[in-house]
Each structure stands twice: as C-alpha cells, then as structure tokens.
Amino acid sequence: MSITPPFIRALSGFLLVASGLLAQPRIERADPLHWWVGMHNPELQILLYGEDLAGLHAYVDHPGVRVTRSVSVANPDYLFVYLHLEPTAEPGVISIVLADASGRHHAHPYELRAREPGSAQRRGFDASDVLYLITPDRFVNGDPANDEVEGMLEGLNRAADYGRHGGDIQGMIDSLDYLADLGVTAIWINPVLENDQPAWSYHGYATTDFYRVDSRFGTNAQYRELADEAAQRGIGIVMDMILNHSGSEHWFVKDPPDQDWINFDNAYVRTNHLRTTNQDANASAYDRKHFADGWFVETMPDLNQRHPLMADYLIQNTIWWVEEANLAGIRMDTYPYPDKHFMADWTRAIMAEYPHFNMVGEEWSLSPAIVSYWQRGKVNHDGYTSAMPTMMDFPLNHALKEALTAEAESWNAGFITLYEAVAHDFLYAAPEDLVIFPDNHDMDRFFTQVNEDYDLFRLGLVFNLTMRGVPQIYYGTEILMHNRGFPGDHGVIRTDFPGGWAGDPVNAFTGEGLTDQQKEAQAFTRNLLSWRKTARAIHAGKLMHFAPDDGTYTYFRYTDDDLVMVVLNKRRETAVLPATRFAEILPAGSTGTDALTGQTQDLSAAITVPARGAVVLDIK
C-alpha cells in the first residue's frame, strides 16, 4: 500500500536495521515508544504499523525477554508483538527480529528503560489536596513560537471562541509559582495529546495520537518538565484521558487494523446518551448497544474496547503516561460510555501497577445511585464490580447551586437541598474520596451560576473547601471569571485567563486591572487554601451535619484530636445559633478561631455568624 501523509512520521528514537533478504516490510511506528523493566505485569504488547507486516513472526534474543506471540490482523500493515519481560530483564536496546516462513528477516531495535525508584509506590491525590483544573489552550501562552505548526490542520485564531488561542505547556510551567502561592496542590489538565482535527481542536478531546503531546502545546519532554517542576513545589499532575473515543483524523481510524476496531464498523451512529442502561435491569439490548457503541459526534469515532488488541493498547497507553510523565492521578472522561467490563479491567490493571495511585471518573448524573455504581467497593445489584477509586460528585455540585440560588428557604428548597444530597452518602462506598467542585470546563462558571452574587460565591467556595471529599476549582474561579450573557457556551466558559497573553490589559498574576472585588476573591481563596493545607480534620475527618435552620446549614469535620465547625448563613442578618443544639459534638465551654478572619469567639452559649456569610471555626 502507499502510506498517506498523515501516517508518515519518523519513528522517534529508532532506526530500522535491515538484514537478510526480506522484501519491503517497513515500520512507520511502534507503540509504545519504549517500555520499562520491572513492571508488575510482565506482558508487553508492541503495535507495529507500516507496510507488509502480515504473517511475520517476531523473535528476541535478550536475557529475560521472550516473544509469546505475534498477532496478524485483517490489515496487513499491522503486527502485534507480545513480549514477556522476566524480573531478570535488564534495561537496554533489544532487537526484535521479524521473520517470514522462509527465514528472511529484519531486526527492529526497541528500548527497555529502568524505572525510577519508588515509581510503583507513587501516591495519588487525596482529600488533603486541592485540584486546579486548567484548559491549557486558554490559560497562558508561554511560547508563541508554537502557536502555528506547519502541517497541522488548524492554526491560531484567538478571536474565535472555539478556535485555538495559543495557551501551552510552557505557560503552565511559567505559572507554577502563582499556583503554589494560591495554595493549589494538584493540577488537573484538560487533554494535551495531539488533536490534529480541522476545527475545534483546542479542547483536546479528539485524540489523533495517544503517544504524542500536541505540538501546539509543546512536546512530551515539556510535559515531563511540567510534572518535575510542579513536584518541586508540592504540586502533582492529574492527566485527563479519554478511552471512549478518538479523533476522526487518528491514524488507526483512517487505516484500522480490523473492521471491528471502531464501533458500528467505523460508521457514524450517534449514542443515545442513556447512561442508566448500565444499571437498568429492564433495559433492552438495543438501547444498551446504542449507548455504549454509539459515537458522540461524527468527528469522535467510538473505540471498541471489547477488541482484545484495542483493550491491551489502551491499558498500556495509560501505564506508559503514568511512568513517562510522573503522574499523580488520572481523570477519566465519559467514564460510563466505554464497555463497562473493559473499564473494570482497565482500572484494575492501573491500580495493580500503582496500589497507592488515584483516579477519578466522570459520570455526569444527578443521581447518587447512578454515580455510586462505579466506585470501588460498592456492592451492586447486578454483581458488577468496579475498581475505580473515586468519581466526580455531580449530584452534590447540582445541589449546591440549587441551595444557594433558591429564592426562599423551605422544607424542600434552599439549604435542605444540599443537606439531602449529603444525606445520600450512604449510597457510596467511600464518599470521603469523591471529587467535589463548584464548576468545571463543561458548565457555567460558578460566579455566573450564583447570578454574580459575591456573598453566595463565598459561601459556595467555603462549602467546597471544607466538605468531605477532594475539592477541585476551575482556573479563574479565584478571580470571579464568568460567562455572563452566554449560558452554556463552552467557548466563553473557557475564556482566556487574564494576563496569560502579552499585552493583556488585565493581569491576574500581578493584580493589574483586576477590580477590587476580584482582588478580594483572589485573596479570600488564597487564605482559605492556605488554612486548608494544615487542617487535618478537613483532610481525614469524619462528617456530622445538622439539618438546616432558617437559612443556616451547620456541619462538623472531626478526628479524635481535631474539630472544625462550619456554618453557612444565607440570612440577611447575623445568625446567632444556640450552642446547646450541637452539644453532642461541641464540647462545653469551647472557643473557636475563624479561619476566614482570624477572630476567636466564645462558643459556650452561642455561635455568631455574619449576615450572608460563613464561619470556619477551629475548635479548642
């Protein structure tokens, strides 16, 4: 066959060494690009792609390494080689010999590396962390030289809401001191892998190469530099991944190994988005298939994870990035959309390699019964066993907005909505591990959600940073970024961070051009995050909450040695709450120092909470 330009890419780090008389095989790429010795799973799949590879058999002559099988598929330009790496295998460049039945052969070099010390025992993010979500194209343009990359389908267009604006990895590296000073301890980054699509490629969710950072963001080496520089500041990197689909311009979509590599035989059939078919005992097979196998849009082909070669490819790609980029976590996009049995296998494989790692899945459902189905440890009605450590808490996110924006407090509106959402924690195997958030890249900015009411904004931020779970905030939340007048418009929601581009009239890094209210919000966020770093009761404490009372909501976080009392007050006057109501947990004669103001109050008789405000009291 003739290799078309999208597939002509030099194999990074390797030279094809020819010997014998084997006619015309050509290897354009080998995935993964390299691997490591000493992994928990000794099996390694190497996808070879090029020309005339069908029917070849692979051999290796290297101590501790052997070929277990060579798999040809319908497309003669693929060969899947499986290696077994013994514990005795040494790092170095091995030679994979490809031979035909007549004995003619080619030798292909492949690198095995040594793992970094302690890699398998890496710790993932937890409730002591605060995740800061960044859409990289819209954060900081640290290297204008990569704004336009020759040969890529979409160039720079900062004037377009859905165009590429130029933010990149170098910009995130340059911003690490700001983030560390703000109090961030982990960064969740929207996808940075290659998205060489004709339009709307800025968001990153239509991958065209699972092993390559998009050149308009930077390089693989820069991504690792970001992780290393962040680690020096006590910040971990959480990678946004997508296993459900790729981009339509992906090389293995344009030239698939097998007919069933892409769902619905590579023909666009839209998903019905009926996520409950995963749990519904009465769902039809037709609806289940059209949910799991259907495509989001025509430019995002749905991958068939039931294909065993695809399954191995995706699992190994995840492990490769954990090692390569020194990750502290993974956020998995559209978690319920791929084959659910594959997702259980994928999660178990990752956690077997990294027992102390953490990953969070996206299930955008407002029902905790649906979200809880996917969390590790949940005993499900259908026997499905998940290994996913945690999920995004969309039910709590929705309840917070409803609670804060209710026009009046009543038996079924206002803070009772939030109280009842938390009361459903019994459905989760580990509610303390859920990721909680006021907003993200797919929904209205939080300041917009609360109708730009600054008091409600502060109440929401206090709740998210003191409630059980792992808090996440979106870039710009700290300076009241909004999408006023454009409800639900992703291009506006993902507006450029002010100061991230040369010549910006407003600069959130220096404060230049920010309004007094924005500066106050930034300082408020910084102060709360700073306090949270040392608040053991917030990191590891249990939760006790009290039913809302006339516009107030009170809860405690506690360990054997630490006690924090949080009261949210929506009243337009100061709230004075009798201490006797909380006597079962609040010691008699207590005092509390407010993390928000530094002031101490005597709690022996009552707790005083400012109008439309909050107290976060360290109890002594």
Secondary structure as UniProt FT lines:
FT   HELIX           5..7
FT   TURN            12..13
FT   STRAND          17..18
FT   TURN            20..21
FT   STRAND          26..31
FT   STRAND          35..36
FT   STRAND          43..51
FT   TURN            54..55
FT   STRAND          57..60
FT   TURN            63..64
FT   STRAND          65..72
FT   TURN            76..77
FT   STRAND          78..85
FT   TURN            87..88
FT   STRAND          92..99
FT   TURN            101..102
FT   STRAND          105..113
FT   TURN            117..118
FT   HELIX           119..121
FT   TURN            127..128
FT   STRAND          131..134
FT   HELIX           136..138
FT   HELIX           144..146
FT   TURN            150..151
FT   TURN            158..159
FT   TURN            161..162
FT   HELIX           169..174
FT   HELIX           176..182
FT   STRAND          186..189
FT   STRAND          193..194
FT   HELIX           201..203
FT   STRAND          209..213
FT   TURN            215..217
FT   HELIX           220..231
FT   TURN            232..234
FT   STRAND          236..241
FT   TURN            248..249
FT   HELIX           251..254
FT   HELIX           259..261
FT   HELIX           263..266
FT   HELIX           275..278
FT   TURN            281..282
FT   HELIX           285..292
FT   TURN            298..299
FT   STRAND          302..303
FT   TURN            305..306
FT   HELIX           308..325
FT   STRAND          329..332
FT   TURN            333..336
FT   HELIX           340..353
FT   TURN            355..356
FT   STRAND          359..361
FT   HELIX           368..372
FT   TURN            373..374
FT   TURN            376..377
FT   TURN            381..382
FT   STRAND          390..392
FT   HELIX           394..405
FT   TURN            411..412
FT   HELIX           415..423
FT   HELIX           424..427
FT   HELIX           431..433
FT   STRAND          435..436
FT   TURN            441..442
FT   HELIX           446..449
FT   TURN            450..452
FT   HELIX           454..466
FT   STRAND          470..474
FT   TURN            475..476
FT   HELIX           477..479
FT   TURN            484..485
FT   TURN            487..488
FT   HELIX           490..493
FT   TURN            498..499
FT   TURN            502..503
FT   TURN            508..510
FT   TURN            512..513
FT   HELIX           516..532
FT   TURN            533..534
FT   HELIX           536..540
FT   STRAND          542..549
FT   TURN            550..551
FT   STRAND          552..558
FT   STRAND          563..569
FT   STRAND          575..578
FT   HELIX           579..582
FT   TURN            583..585
FT   TURN            588..589
FT   STRAND          591..594
FT   TURN            595..597
FT   STRAND          600..602
FT   STRAND          606..609
FT   TURN            611..612
FT   STRAND          614..619
//
